[in-house]
Each structure stands twice: as C-alpha cells, then as structure tokens.
Amino acid sequence: MKLIKHWDGARDIEVAESAGGVLATVNPLANLVQAGVEPWPVPELVQKLYASEKWRGKTEADDQSARHCLGYYCDLQSLNSEDAITWGVLGPLIYGPAEWRHEFAGRVFKILGFPNADSGRSRSAFLSDSDHDSWLIPISVPD
C-alpha cells in the first residue's frame, strides 16, 4: 500500500497495487467525484459496490489493503474503472443544478462548432423513447 495525491489535489489517498500494476483505492468512495451530491453514495453507485474476483494484489499487503474497507474488492476501486470515470463526468451533471448541464452542453456544442452555442440562449430538451421513458437524455439545443 502507498499514498498518492487525490485527483482534487487537496489530500492524499491510500492505494494498493494489483499484480498487473493497476492502482486501486483502499476506500472505494475515494475514487469517486461527490460534488456535493446528496444522498451519498447515490443508488447508481451503491449497486456497483459488489464483490469482484478480478483483484489480485502485487503483495499480500496490497491484496489485504484493497479488501480492507468493504471486506472485499469492488471494481469501483480501480483507477481504471470505467464506471468511476463515467460517474465522475456525468453523475454530478445529472444530480447537480440545471446550470451545470447548460454549461456543459454549451461547451460541448461550442467545441462541435454549433452556431450561437456560447450565446447563453440555449434551452433544455429531453428526448425519450416511448418504450423506455426512464431513459431520458438531457440535451441543450442552441436557439
């Protein structure tokens, strides 16, 4: 086990190393962006806190460290976790204020070259498939 600088730069976090050289946080929640989202952790993340058989520590101490918090290793602990990365980008947008979504969409549209993307006159729309109404995709459409 060793300490590395947390992505926010404000603190150090404990990590373990796998036999393959991948780092994993000792505390699975240390690998996730909270951004003031309440309640924490959200249900979408709680469902990902299941035991995984993918972990084998580089040393016995690494193996034990990765299993310390939950009593087992979960995939969210890996610094390579696609779920943790996806949550870090989209989770706070989904749970955060509408202004965050507008700002994000405006920046994406500007990068893509949409006209008036930075005019501040964008509006939100939601697309849904009639068979899957729970799958809402927030988008911002420039005026």
QUIRAUR-V416252 format. One record per residue. N is the residue number from 1. RES is the residue in three letters. SS is DSSP state (H for helix, E for strand, C for the rest). PHI is phi in whole degrees, -180 to 180 (NA if undefined). Layout:
n->(N/N)
res->(RES/RES)
ss->(SS/SS)
phi->(PHI/PHI)
//
This chain:
n->(1/2/3/4/5/6/7/8/9/10/11/12/13/14/15/16/17/18/19/20/21/22/23/24/25/26/27/28/29/30/31/32/33/34/35/36/37/38/39/40/41/42/43/44/45/46/47/48/49/50/51/52/53/54/55/56/57/58/59/60/61/62/63/64/65/66/67/68/69/70/71/72/73/74/75/76/77/78/79/80/81/82/83/84/85/86/87/88/89/90/91/92/93/94/95/96/97/98/99/100/101/102/103/104/105/106/107/108/109/110/111/112/113/114/115/116/117/118/119/120/121/122/123/124/125/126/127/128/129/130/131/132/133/134/135/136/137/138/139/140/141/142/143)
res->(MET/LYS/LEU/ILE/LYS/HIS/TRP/ASP/GLY/ALA/ARG/ASP/ILE/GLU/VAL/ALA/GLU/SER/ALA/GLY/GLY/VAL/LEU/ALA/THR/VAL/ASN/PRO/LEU/ALA/ASN/LEU/VAL/GLN/ALA/GLY/VAL/GLU/PRO/TRP/PRO/VAL/PRO/GLU/LEU/VAL/GLN/LYS/LEU/TYR/ALA/SER/GLU/LYS/TRP/ARG/GLY/LYS/THR/GLU/ALA/ASP/ASP/GLN/SER/ALA/ARG/HIS/CYS/LEU/GLY/TYR/TYR/CYS/ASP/LEU/GLN/SER/LEU/ASN/SER/GLU/ASP/ALA/ILE/THR/TRP/GLY/VAL/LEU/GLY/PRO/LEU/ILE/TYR/GLY/PRO/ALA/GLU/TRP/ARG/HIS/GLU/PHE/ALA/GLY/ARG/VAL/PHE/LYS/ILE/LEU/GLY/PHE/PRO/ASN/ALA/ASP/SER/GLY/ARG/SER/ARG/SER/ALA/PHE/LEU/SER/ASP/SER/ASP/HIS/ASP/SER/TRP/LEU/ILE/PRO/ILE/SER/VAL/PRO/ASP)
ss->(C/E/E/E/E/C/C/C/C/C/C/E/E/E/E/E/E/E/C/C/C/C/E/E/E/C/C/H/H/H/H/C/C/C/C/C/C/C/C/C/C/C/H/H/H/H/C/C/C/C/C/C/C/C/C/C/E/C/C/H/H/H/H/H/H/H/C/C/C/C/C/C/C/C/H/H/H/E/C/C/C/H/H/H/H/H/H/H/H/H/H/H/H/H/H/C/C/H/H/H/H/H/H/H/H/H/H/H/H/H/H/H/C/C/C/C/C/C/C/C/C/C/E/E/E/E/E/E/E/C/C/E/E/E/E/E/E/E/E/E/E/C/C)
phi->(NA/-148/-105/-131/-73/-65/-57/-80/75/-91/-158/-101/-128/-85/-132/-115/-113/-81/-59/-90/93/-86/-87/-138/-70/-69/-96/-58/-75/-69/-93/-120/-83/-90/52/75/-69/-128/-71/-126/-75/-74/-56/-62/-88/-57/-67/-94/-87/-93/-68/-121/-93/-76/-90/-141/-70/-64/-127/-62/-64/-63/-60/-69/-62/-66/-100/-65/-68/-97/89/-159/-92/-125/-61/-64/-75/-69/-67/-98/-65/-65/-65/-66/-66/-60/-60/-59/-90/-96/-57/-62/-67/-68/-90/-82/-67/-57/-59/-63/-65/-62/-62/-61/-62/-60/-67/-64/-63/-64/-60/-78/86/-67/-68/61/-65/-104/-77/77/-106/-88/-127/-92/-137/-125/-100/-144/-90/-57/-81/-135/-61/-79/-94/-93/-115/-74/-135/-122/-111/-62/-71)
//
